[in-house]
């Protein structure tokens, strides 16, 4: 960091060494002048200044806030939150969600943003402040890795629907298409008596009706097989759309996220207009009250189920983006005195409100679908990852100028997916750039292109006929659940006890001029880690296998693969700690290595007005030399 990790020539000119600082000097001699010239020629640390320029900082007052909205307010709010809320009994899920929101998500969100801004580093390099926990940064990157692998798949679904909306009659409005099963298909246009008769007939064969929307989703968009074991083939249309999505992500980031202001602002604000339109229309549909009642009424028996607590806890972390390293990366692009405390609190309120609004919109539509089909709302659609792609098309069909609104609705899903993907990939790439600056930052466009190509290839199985099952596997095991909880726990412990919760408060005081209440310190050190640890243990002990939307368990091999995905991020933390203690700095005793591993280096302690983060050994030698020359200098002619 040029401004923080070294004293450049401009800064030496800004703070010249005066005669008052050299009490033994009465006049400037020729020898002293010669030495001063040599001092001015001392080589600049090669990476410090250039890194400050190339790393980039937010230039606008609201750039950081908008980037957080673009990142955190996304598919987790309008896709995953309603899906998990529906799956876990509506109001019961909300009760647990708000417990985790207040005591875990907000404090950890605040701490990540603060540390990123204060230390000006990504998720991996920031752990040089507490080297024993560097595996946490690697775990952050692995969690992001899992999410980045499938977000463009969801975007491809939305774009497919958007293209399909360009028709006088939507393909999900009728049962006369080649993919429909007319024997069980309903359009929602039949009256209640007809639907009741169809249900009675089907019940004799153990079957039930399916809506045209549901059949379009499963049989046309996904071309879905019956299990994850049946790979089927590639859905080539989705593959092409996914490639197009990755091209958008690449060109949005190829100059760095701080240079993509228009993209970030548009992606952050435009979806809100569409959410309010969707909500307004949903609340005016027949049966909306039924859906809202299901949404807000707690089912107390559900509170005793492990899945509700696990899903609510991980959804809070997932939706707010903690544990992925992205918030740290976004904060690292802030100016040192930016009010990140205000932005973090505001962002948490916006995020929570967006999830609640999206829930109202989706459940009002589900209530309407329940009335139209005569099926109880708890069984109206299968509670899978495609819930939003079942509810949104239904309401689009009921609007005037339906083609326009359908396109806008799926454009909203597309934008929310893309902006989350862009910010998450930025977080992952920033962590890698900070670790390998010479290779990656110097050749950013090429290395970013290779990264995008790698993730595109990784996403190909998720656009197969069994793709939705693979996506569910990555989402449930790799990007949330026990893996996310494990990483978040050690992140909080490392920040609150390694770096120090008091230092976090002091950092806010140094950056912003005020020190938050000691209550924050108590939450960071005790309450948040305890909640995360208890939830993690609870999920392990009361583990429930992943299930298909129909209720059957995923096969054993798929569950084992899921645990492998979880272990990819979890094993990094103890693995790196063992490496650090037993394989590094062999000249030190095990005790000294442990103490050094949890002790914040002296050069990260503030020097009075700015921190000096992560200077390389060469930078530190330069800084030490600089300090000696400016504070301990004696003229050859001065008295001893």
SULWOKA-V973394 format. One record per helix or strand of 2 or more residues. SS is the DSSP state (~ for helix, > for strand). FROM is the first residue (numbers start at 1). TO is the last residue. If there is no record, write none. Layout:
ss=SS from=FROM to=TO
ss=SS from=FROM to=TO
//
This chain:
ss=~ from=2 to=5
ss=~ from=9 to=14
ss=~ from=30 to=40
ss=~ from=48 to=55
ss=~ from=63 to=72
ss=~ from=75 to=87
ss=~ from=91 to=119
ss=~ from=125 to=164
ss=> from=185 to=186
ss=~ from=192 to=203
ss=> from=210 to=211
ss=~ from=212 to=221
ss=~ from=236 to=253
ss=~ from=257 to=259
ss=~ from=261 to=283
ss=~ from=288 to=296
ss=~ from=300 to=304
ss=~ from=306 to=320
ss=~ from=326 to=332
ss=~ from=340 to=373
ss=~ from=377 to=379
ss=~ from=387 to=396
ss=~ from=402 to=435
ss=~ from=437 to=441
ss=~ from=444 to=458
ss=~ from=460 to=463
ss=~ from=467 to=478
ss=~ from=481 to=512
ss=~ from=518 to=541
ss=~ from=556 to=583
ss=~ from=590 to=598
ss=~ from=602 to=604
ss=~ from=617 to=631
//
